[in-house]
């Protein structure tokens, strides 16, 4: 079933190919390196990684890790993470129960011949112009991973000076109660 999304219309949920882990950690030097090293040593492929200070307190950070479901059994991943001293809590968010967003920034070369068509693409995607000079624009799109993929494809015909995407961020859909098998409900 498709659920309306405010940024990009409908989201189509494909078969689960990834796990979304939300990991609350102590905000200390080296924690991210230890977590990434743990995944690398086990041969688990990290598809996306985003980290920032948590809403709870500057003492904690939240890491959103999107992992290939085929390369890493969920229970094994969570068990290995739970053994790390600086990990406070771990939650698995099923893709169907998550609201996921990414940020895409792109600097695109422009001239008189392509400005109108570029503005049409930006309007259809819901992207914004955030910087302009006579020969280029920098644009931003915050949306679902699929909408960022689609927008990136739409920009392929333009001379792109730079394109950057953040890792996915995810929160549970409202009304979803998450549980950590080791610790109970969130």
Secondary structure, 3 states (H helix, E strand, C coil): CCEEECCCEEECCCCCCEEEEEEEEECCCCHHHHHHHHHHHHCCCEEEEEEEECCCCCCEEEEEEEEECCCCCHHHHHHHHHCCCCEEEEEEECHHHEEEEEEEEEEEECCCCCHHHHHHHHHHHCCEEEEEECCEEEEEEEECHHHHHHHHHHHHHCCEEEEEECCCEEEECCCCCCEECCCEEC
